[in-house]
Amino acid sequence: MNITLSVDERVAEAAREAARKMGKSLNQAVRDYLEQLAGQERQTTEWQAWEQRCLSGGGRLQGWKFDRDAVHDRG
């Protein structure tokens, strides 16, 4: 997919220089950033689903239940 962006010329030149220092074209740097941004959304969704699974399980993990006294037992 092709996308057209409007960016201040100074910003584009600075970004092009930063990309060059990373050994990339500005186009590749923007693609990489968009892929990272999309991955963060997916990761956030996965973490939220994991959190809900943990919370809906009543604090149990395969029969194990948190015991504050056992955690602090230095016995």
N, C-alpha and C positions, 0 to 999 in steps of 0.2 A: 504494500500500500504506500502510496506517496502522500506526504503531508506537506502543506505549505505553511510556514510560520513567519510571523512578523517580529523581528528583533532589532533593537537598536544596533546600529553599525558598530559602535565601540564594544558592545557586549559580544557581538558575533566575532569580532576580531580577537578579543581576549579569550573567548571560548575556543576559537580555532587554535590559538597559541597553546592553550592548556592541553587540548587534545593532541596536538603535535608532540608535546613533551611526554605524553603517555604512549606515543607511537601509534596514534589513531588519527583518522580523519574526523572532522567535526560531525559528519554524518554518522560515523560509527559510534562516536561518543554519545550522540543523541539517542541512537538505537539502543545502546547499552543501558542508558539511563531509563528509557521507557520500559525496557524489559525488567529492570530492577524495580521500578515503580509498580509494575503489574504484579511482580512476584511478592512485593510487600503486602499488597492487597490480599493475595491468596494466602500468604502466611498469617496475616491477621485473622482471616476467616477460619483457618485451621486451628489457630490458638483459641479462638472463641468457642469453637466446637469442642475442643479438648476440655476447656474450662467447664463447659456445660455438662459434659460427660462426668467429670470429676464431682461437680456439685450435685448432680442428680443421683450419684451413687451413695448418698448418705455418709460420705467420709470413709467408705470401705474400699479396700483394694484386695480383691479375691479373698475375702474373709478376714483380712487384717484390719484392725481398727486402731486409730490413734489413741495412745494412752499416755497422758501427760506425765504420770508418775513413772512409767517405764522409761520415758525419754530422759528424765532427770535422775534415774537410778544409776549411781556410780559404783554400785555394789561390788 
